């Protein structure tokens, strides 16, 4: 039988375990490693005030585990975390998880066709297949701020929220105006004495069409599961149509930009404030954000928006490049994640002793965002160039799961020991992908977490989820170099 090790227990890890069990992988041959004490991935880690999803809940869930009792159209963090816990429990995944166990390194042995994992605490584990489900938003990005050691107050990243700190009456400085900040800033603005928000560049923040789901809606969906499927399909089709503007014809985004500016004018009547809140990048080049209370929060009398670059910290607060000291006793870093690092800090060693870090020196890349040449039987979920600007990432993950199950099914049949995508196949795929990306809105010239330091887009899929699902429906075995099973070698 084929043994599988999965690293991570977010949507990717839990979903992979469910589908592999359904495909016949024995429970004793499947193990998940989780560095924390609970499942949930990014939805376990990010507990900051206001944390919520920007994809409608009915679509931001597994097709094989539909949920209709969300409290809102856009679910908040505790509900999504609870959903993942429930799926893991209901499908028998939770008992297979080794909690509080981090995978420090993984090395492939060409002879045995197995991966050996080095675990925190000094133990090891071997498996035929390694699935990394670490996600793109799992490692907080912390800026190097000069003078940090001299700051007299508290500093923490939004992904490591200090719930033990009561912010009531504090002078708080927030560095960053990304997806996390636009959610927690309006919440903490209700309790702090003074709030200073440091903005490097203005994001596009559009209205969030959110609403509560009451007992009547829940009762209706209880009686008619088809309505849930219909709403999921309607949301999918509406979102999928947006791929045209993001990936095919960026000029279609101009209409969205015009509507954004009209909305900004209505919410921010002050010309000076509106000017600094008007983005200079093309819409969609960076992640488009959704909020109904971001702009109202910035208009509050005790909230200041600062656009001068942060130069560092002093004991009393934050210093900007113009020499101004902005007094604060608490600094919150809303500076996002090291998205381009993917599996870091785990070291992955493939054929010939080459590490994944070495293979990705010029930027992470994979074949279909899932397999990497030189690293047999390795499957990367939510891997390079599988992120979306227009639809639910769960759709992409489920497509990868279908591909993973097809591959493991072949390994289980026993005629193949390991599979390694051919380098020329991976290169041709990524050359075409990067060419396609140059025609998308993501190539608008802005600086974003989609790009490496030298400007290579290692994050986004430049097409529809339908196209990705078609490409990953089944493994095309001619794309791979196959090592015969051991018994075939001896014969």
N, C-alpha and C positions, 0 to 999 in steps of 0.2 A: 504493500500500500504506500501511497505518497503522503509524506508528512508535510505540514505547512505551518510556518511561524508568521504571525501578523504583528507588526509593531504599530501600536496606536489603537484607540477605541472610540474614535469619533464616527462620523457617518461612514467613512471609508472602511475602517477596521470592523465595525459592527456589521455593516452590510456584507463585507467579504466573508465573514464567519458564517452568517446566515446562509448565503448562497452556496458556499462550499459544503456546508452540512447537508443542504438540500440535494447537492450533486453527488453525495455519497462518500465524502471524506469522513473517515471514522473520527469520532469524538476524541479518541485517545491519540489521534494523529494531528490534532489541531490545537494550537495554543496561541493566545494573544498576550502580548506584553504591554503593560501600562505603567508608566513611571509614577502616576498618581495613585490615589486610593479609590478612584471611582471612574466609571466610563464617562464619555461625553466630549472629549477633545476640546476644541475651541469653545464649545458651549458650557463646558465645565470650568474652564480657566477664566473666561471673561465675565466677571460678576459685577462690573462697574454699574453705577446707577443708570438706569435707562437702557441697558443693553437689550437689543432686540434685533430681529431679522428684517432685511429690506426686500425679501421675497415672500409673497403670500404663503401662509402656512400650509394650505392644501397642496401646494406644489413643492414646498420645502419639506418634504417627507418622502419616505420610500413608497414606491408604487405597490410593493408587496406588504406594506404595513400602513394602510391609509388611516388617518386620524381625523375625526370630524368634530371633536369636542374642544377645539382650540377656543380660548376666551376672546381672541381678537383675530382680525384678518391677518395682521402681521404679529406673529407670536413674539413674546419677550423671552429673554434668556432662561429663566427658571422653567418655563413650559417646554422649551426645546430640549433642555437638559433632561427633564423628566421623561420626555418622549423617547430619547435615546436609551435611557435606563430601562424603560418599559419594553422597548423592542429587544434589547439585550436579554432581558429576563424572560420574556414570552417565548423567544426562539431558542432558549437554552444556551445562550452565549456567555452569560455572566460566570457560570462555574468554570469556564475554560480560560478565564483571564487570570494572569499572574500579576496582581496589583503590586504597586510600590517596587516595581522591577524595571529598571531602565536598560535598554540595549545600548551598550557603549560602542560595540564594534561588531561587524559581521564579515566573515571571510569565506570565499567559495573554494572548495577543493575539487579540482578538475577530475581527479581519479575516482573519488567516491560519488561525485555529483551532488554533494551536500554543502549546505551553509552551516558554519559554526558561529554561534552568537556568543559574544562575551557580555556577561550580565553584571549589573551593579551588585556588589556583595561578593564578587569573585567566582560565581558559577558560570557554567556554559550550557548551551543547548544546541542540538543539531537538528536540521530539517532539510527536506529536499527542495522546498520552495520557500522563498522569503518574500513577503508582501509588506511594503512600507506604506503605512497610512498615517503619516505624520502631518499631512496637510501643508498648505502654503502659509497659513497664518497661525503658526504655533510658537515661533520664537520671537519674543518682543525685541524691537529695534530700539536700543538705548543710545542716544547721541552722546558724544564725548564733550561734556560741558566743562570748560576750564573753571576752576575754583569750586567745583562741586563739593570737595572735601571741607571747604570753609563755610559752606552754608549752614546756618544755625538751626534751620527748621527740618521738616520732613520732606523727603523726595520719594516718589514711587511712580511706576509705570501703570497706565490704566488697566493693563492685562494682569496686574498684580495688585489689585485694589486693596488699600489698607482699611478694611472695615472696622478695625479697632480705633481708628481716628475719627473723632467727631469734628466735622468741618464747620459746625455752627459757630458763627462769629469770627471765623478765621479769614486771613487775607491770603487768597489762593491765586497762584499763577499757573496757567495751563499752557504748555508748549505743544502746539500742533492744532490743526483744524480739520482732521480727517474724519473717517467714518465713526470712530469711537468718540472723539471729542464732541461731535455735533449731537451725540446722544447724552453724554454725561454732563456737559456744560449747562444745559437748561435745568437739569435736575439739581446740581449743586448750587446753582445761582439762587435757588430758593432759600438757602440756609447760610451762605457765607456772608461775611461783612463786606468784603470787596473781592472782585474777581478780575484778574487781568489775563486776557487771552492773546497769545502771541501767534500771529498768522504769517506764515512764509509766503503762501499764495492763496488766493481766494478760491474755494471750491464752488462747484455748481451744486446748490441745494434746492431740490424741488419738493413740491407738496407730496406728502405721504398719504395715499388714499386709504387710511386706516379706519377701522370701526370695530366696535365690540360685537361679538356674537352672543346674543341672549338666549334664554331658555327656548324661545319659539324656534329660533334657527336650529338649535341642537335637536329639538324634538322632530323637526321636519327632516333633518338629515338622519336621525335614528330610524324613521319610517321608510326613507327612500335613499339607500346607498347610491343609487344612480345619480342623484343630485350632486353628491360629492364628486363622483367621476366627471360629471358635466362641468362643474366649477373648475376642477383641476384641468380639464381639457381646454376650457375657455381661457384660463390664465396662461396655459402653455402656448396656445396659438397667438394670443395677444403679445406675449413676451417674445416669442420666436420671430414675429414679424419685425421686431426692432433690430434684428440682425442685419437687415438691409442697410440701415443707417450706420451701424457700427462697423460692418465688415465689407459691404459691397459698394455703397455710394455715400461717402461721408457728407456730401452736400445735403443729404436729406435731414441731417441733424440741425440745419439752420433754423428750421421751424421750431424745434425744441428750444433753441437758444433764444429766439424771439419771445416765446412764451415764458421762458425763465426770467428774462429781463422785465417783462410786464409784471410778473409776480413779485419780483424783487422791489420794483417801484411801489407796488401796493403795500408791501410789508415794511419797507424802510423809506419813509418819506424824506428823511434828512439827506440832502445831496452829498455832504461830505462823507458820511458813513456809507451811503450807498456806493459811492465811488470806490472805496477801498474793499467793498464786498463784491465788486463786479470782477469776475474772472477775466484773465487775459488769454487763457488757453482756449482752444476750440472745445466745445462741449463734447464730452465723451472721451477725450484724450486721457483724462484721469477718471477715476471712479466717480460716477454721478451719485450724489448722496440724497437721502430723503429725510425730511423732518418738517414738522409743523410748528416747532417752537424754537428753532435755532436763531432765526433772525429776531423774533421778539425778545429772546434772552439777551442778545447783544445790544438791545436798545434800553435795557434797564439802567437806571441812574448809577448803580454801584458796579457796573460792568464796563471795563475799558478794553478796546481792541487795539493792539499794538502791531504795527507792520514793520518796524525796524528789526533787523535780524538780531537774534539772541547772541551775545558775545560770551556770556559766561555767568557765573554766580558769585556773589559776595555773601558775607554772613547775613546781611539784612534782606537779600532778595536777588532779583534777576537784573543783569546789566545788559543793555542793548548796544549795538554798534555805534550809536550816536553818543554814548557815554552816560545815558540816563539810567539811574537806579530805580527799579520798580519794586517797591517794598513788598515782601511776602513772607509768610511763615510756613507755607506749604507749596510745594511744586509738584504738579501732576504732569507726567510725560504722556501726551497723547500722540506719540510718534510712530505708531503702527508696528509693523512686523518685518523681520528679515525674510521677506517672501521668496527671494531668489535663492536662498540657501537650502530650501527644501528639507533634505534628511538630516542636516546638521543638528546637533554636534556628533551624531553617530558616524563612525568611520566604516565605510563599506569597501571591501577589497575583492576585486574580481580576478579574472584570468591574468596570469603573469605577474601577480602582485600589484596590479594597477588599482589605485583607489578611485572611487567615484569623484572625489574632489579633483584629482588629476584629470580625469576624463572630462570634467566640466569646467576646466580652467577658463575657457572662452564663454562660459554660460551654460546652464543646464539644458540638456536636450534629451529626448527619448523618441522612440518610434511609437506613434499614436499616443504620445504622452504616457506610455505604460511600460515599455521594455527598453533596456539600454544595452547596446552592443558591448561585449566583453564582460557582461555580468549575467551569466546564465541563470535561468529560473528565478530572476528578480522581477517583481512587478511593483510599479510605483503608482499608487492611487492618488488622484488629484495631483498628478505629476506635471512636468514641464508642458506649458502651452495647453492646459486643459481648463484654465480659468475663463470665465465669461463676463461680458459686460451687459448682457441682455436677458439672461434666463437663469434658471436654478442650477447650481452646481451639482445638486443631487442627481439630476438627469445625466450629467457627464459621468459621475461616479458609477451609476447603475450600468451605463454602457461599458465601462471598464470592467465591471464585475462579470458581465456576460463573456467578455474576452478572457478574463482570468479563469473562469469556470471551464471554458472550452480548452484552454491550454492545460489545465490541471487534469482534465478528463483524458487527454492524450497521454500524459505522464502516468496516469493510473493504469492505462492499458498495458504498460510494461515494455513496450518496444523501444521507448526513448528514455534515456537517463536524464538528459538535460537539453534545453533549447536556448539558443543564443541568436538574437537578431543579427543578420548580416550587416556589417558596417556600411556597405554601399546602399543597402535598403534604408537604413537610418539616415544616412547623409542625403539621399535623394528626397526623402520625406521632409526633412528639416530645411533643405534648400528651397523646396517648393513652398513650405509653410512660411519661411521668412520673406520670400518674395510676395506672397499673398498679404502678409502683415503690413508691408510697405504701402499697400493701398487701403488700409483701414484707418479709422479715426484714431486708433492708438498711436499712429505714426505722425501725429499732429505737431510734434516738436516739443511737447511738454516733458517735464521731469516727473516721473511717477514710480510707484513701487512695482509697476509692470516691467521695468527696464533694469538691466544690469548697469554697472558704472560706465561701461562703454556704449550704452544705448541699445543693446540687444534685447528684444522682447522675449523673455523666457516664460511668460505667464499665460498669455491669452491664446485662445483658439479662434482663428480668423474665419469662422463660419457658423453654420447653424448646429444645434444639437442633433438635428435629424441627420445631417451629413456625418457627424462624428459617430452616431449610433450605427449608421450603415457601414462605416469603415471598421468598426470594432465588433460587428455582428458575430464573426467567427475568425479564427486564426487562419491566415494564409500561410501554410507550412513551408512554401517555397521561400518565404521571407526569412527563414531561420536555418541556422546550422544546427543539425540534430546529432547528438551523441547517442549511439545505440546502447541499449540496455546491456548490463554486464554479462548476462547469460549469452547474449548475441555475440559479444566480443569473444568469449571463451569458445563458442561454437566455431 
